[in-house]
Amino acid sequence: MGLFGKKKKEKLEEKKIEKKEEKVETTQKTSSSKNTNGKSTKNAPAKSKTEKESLAKSEQPKKTGKKPIYRVLYDKEARVWVIKKDGAKRTISSYVTKEEALNRVKELSASNDLNFIVHKKDGKFQKK
């Protein structure tokens, strides 16, 4: 058996061990939810790490309170219209004409349920 076959076997064994450890953790969580009387409480079932992480990620946008806004701005140095999201350093995309940028920002705002603001060439608000 070659070197690669050994590595595959080692990876499979590691995965099996991880699965066993997760099972042990879930059984420990359920057994620790017992009262002093020895009766188990009717709590929600134990959640895996991925469920906890997804819950934590879903709670993060709620903390900010406001949804981000797309902005259509004119970049004088590059002489292009750019689309940026509030708080972002990088541009989403850039276009030669304002009309192209408006079409794209409308698509983005519709698909992500976000608002957009359009600026004039001098930086003043044109449309909210």
C-alpha positions in Angstrom: 0.0 0.0 0.0 1.4 3.4 -1.0 1.8 6.5 1.1 -1.5 8.0 0.0 -3.4 4.9 1.0 -2.0 5.2 4.6 -3.0 8.9 4.7 -6.5 8.1 3.6 -6.9 5.5 6.3 -5.6 7.9 9.0 -8.1 10.6 7.9 -10.9 8.1 8.0 -9.9 7.0 11.5 -9.7 10.6 12.7 -13.2 11.3 11.4 -14.5 8.2 13.2 -12.9 9.3 16.4 -14.4 12.8 16.0 -17.9 11.4 15.5 -17.5 9.3 18.6 -16.4 12.3 20.6 -19.4 14.3 19.4 -21.8 11.5 20.5 -20.1 11.4 23.9 -20.5 15.2 24.3 -24.2 15.0 23.4 -24.9 12.2 25.8 -23.0 14.1 28.5 -25.1 17.2 27.9 -28.3 15.3 28.1 -27.2 13.6 31.3 -26.1 16.9 32.9 -29.6 18.3 32.4 -31.0 16.1 35.2 -32.4 17.7 38.4 -31.2 16.8 41.8 -34.2 14.4 42.0 -32.7 12.3 39.2 -35.5 13.2 36.8 -34.5 14.7 33.5 -35.8 18.2 32.6 -37.6 18.7 29.3 -35.1 21.2 27.8 -34.4 21.6 24.2 -32.2 18.8 22.8 -28.5 19.5 22.8 -27.3 21.5 19.8 -24.2 20.6 17.8 -21.3 23.0 17.2 -22.5 23.9 13.8 -26.0 24.8 15.0 -24.5 27.0 17.7 -22.2 28.7 15.2 -25.1 29.3 12.8 -27.2 30.8 15.6 -24.3 33.1 16.6 -23.9 34.2 13.0 -27.6 34.9 12.6 -27.6 37.0 15.7 -24.7 39.3 14.6 -26.7 41.4 12.0 -29.5 42.0 14.5 -27.1 43.7 16.9 -26.3 46.5 14.5 -29.9 47.5 14.2 -29.6 49.1 10.7 -29.3 47.3 7.4 -26.4 48.3 5.2 -27.1 50.6 2.3 -25.7 50.4 -1.2 -24.2 53.7 -2.6 -23.6 54.7 -6.1 -20.6 57.1 -6.1 -18.4 58.8 -8.7 -14.7 58.1 -8.4 -12.9 61.1 -9.8 -9.4 59.5 -9.9 -10.5 56.4 -11.8 -13.3 58.3 -13.7 -15.9 55.6 -13.1 -19.1 55.1 -11.2 -18.7 52.6 -8.3 -21.1 50.7 -6.1 -20.1 50.4 -2.4 -21.9 48.9 0.6 -21.9 51.1 3.8 -18.9 50.3 6.0 -17.0 48.4 3.3 -13.6 49.4 2.1 -13.8 47.6 -1.3 -16.1 48.4 -4.2 -18.6 45.9 -5.3 -18.3 46.9 -9.0 -17.4 49.9 -11.2 -19.0 51.1 -14.4 -18.2 53.7 -17.0 -21.7 55.2 -17.1 -24.0 56.1 -14.3 -26.9 54.3 -16.0 -25.1 50.9 -15.9 -24.3 51.4 -12.2 -27.9 52.2 -11.4 -29.2 49.1 -13.2 -26.8 46.9 -11.2 -27.5 48.5 -7.9 -31.2 48.0 -8.5 -30.6 44.3 -9.1 -28.5 44.0 -5.9 -30.9 45.9 -3.7 -33.9 43.8 -4.9 -32.1 40.5 -4.4 -30.8 41.4 -0.9 -33.7 43.5 0.3 -31.5 46.5 0.9 -31.9 50.2 0.0 -29.6 52.3 -2.1 -28.6 55.9 -2.4 -27.4 57.6 -5.5 -25.0 60.5 -5.5 -24.2 63.1 -8.1 -20.8 63.6 -9.6 -20.0 66.3 -7.0 -21.0 64.0 -4.1 -24.3 65.4 -3.1 -27.4 63.1 -2.7 -29.4 62.7 -5.9 -31.9 60.0 -4.8 -32.6 58.0 -1.7 
